[in-house]
Amino acid sequence: QQPVQSPQAVILREGEDAVINCSSSKALYSVHWYRQKHGEAPVFLMILLKGGEQKGHEKISASFNEKKQQSSLYLTASQLSYSGTYFCGTELDMNRDDKIIFGKGTRLHILP
Amino acid sequence: NAGVTQTPKFQVLKTGQSMTLQCAQDMNHNSMYWYRQDPGMGLRLIYYSASEGTTDKGEVPNGYNVSRLNKREFSLRLESAAPSQTSVYFCASRNREEKLFFGSGTQLSVL
């Protein structure tokens, strides 16, 4: 049930764009995106619900392809502060039981 | 507004000792969660509680027990700690279809 994230790691220069993907083998009800910096708790970025509703930061964009059971997080014009590990969390549509399982994360490093 | 409060922040145990990690939230959330985080493994769900009075297993429940004491509090107990339980533990809470609010974490070492 654990979603698969790709890539595992990425290095960018400031100002470049990045896309982080999250895929599931089962139909999803919701997808969460969080960013975590070393030694800190994860910080909320975005939640995408089946049916199209999205809640999150204005400067963060993401997509949720329900048919393909995939979500992507788009980081444009990256800043140094974007560095960290990004996690997607998923809730299965078949259960809708509030159980949220996270992927292993994508490490993002932004170079000046 | 305190949010999600976890205690303790740090703990060192000897193998076989027991302890309880405490978690409380003041946001009137229905759902509460316990995750553990190990390098390269992401956040793994130990147990969760979708409402007061209910608890369910997550991905890695073995060696742990939980209690949803009331709507505010969700504790995690290690009955006989093992070195494999050395990890950072996060408690989180939310209402359905909303974001997770995380506590600041507990760093646990089992020697």
Contacts between the chains, C-beta under 8 A, distances in Angstrom:
chain1	res1	chain2	res2	distance
A	1	B	59	7.7
A	2	B	42	7.8
A	2	B	59	7.3
A	30	B	97	6.8
A	32	B	99	6.8
A	32	B	100	6.7
A	34	B	100	7.5
A	40	B	104	8.0
A	41	B	90	6.3
A	41	B	102	4.1
A	41	B	103	6.6
A	41	B	104	5.6
A	41	B	105	5.8
A	42	B	43	7.1
A	42	B	90	7.5
A	42	B	100	7.7
A	42	B	102	5.5
A	44	B	99	4.3
A	44	B	100	6.9
A	44	B	101	7.9
A	47	B	97	7.6
A	47	B	98	7.2
A	47	B	99	5.5
A	49	B	97	6.0
A	53	B	97	8.0
A	55	B	98	7.6
A	55	B	99	7.1
A	87	B	42	6.1
A	87	B	43	6.2
A	89	B	43	7.6
A	89	B	100	7.4
A	97	B	50	6.3
A	97	B	56	7.2
A	98	B	31	4.8
A	98	B	48	6.6
A	98	B	50	4.2
A	98	B	96	6.3
A	99	B	45	7.0
A	99	B	48	6.1
A	99	B	50	8.0
A	99	B	56	7.0
A	99	B	58	6.9
A	100	B	33	7.1
A	100	B	45	7.0
A	100	B	48	7.8
A	100	B	100	6.8
A	101	B	45	5.9
A	101	B	58	7.7
A	101	B	59	6.5
A	102	B	35	7.5
A	102	B	42	5.0
A	102	B	43	4.2
A	102	B	44	7.4
A	102	B	45	7.6
A	103	B	42	5.8
A	104	B	40	6.8
A	104	B	41	6.4
A	104	B	42	4.0
A	105	B	42	4.9
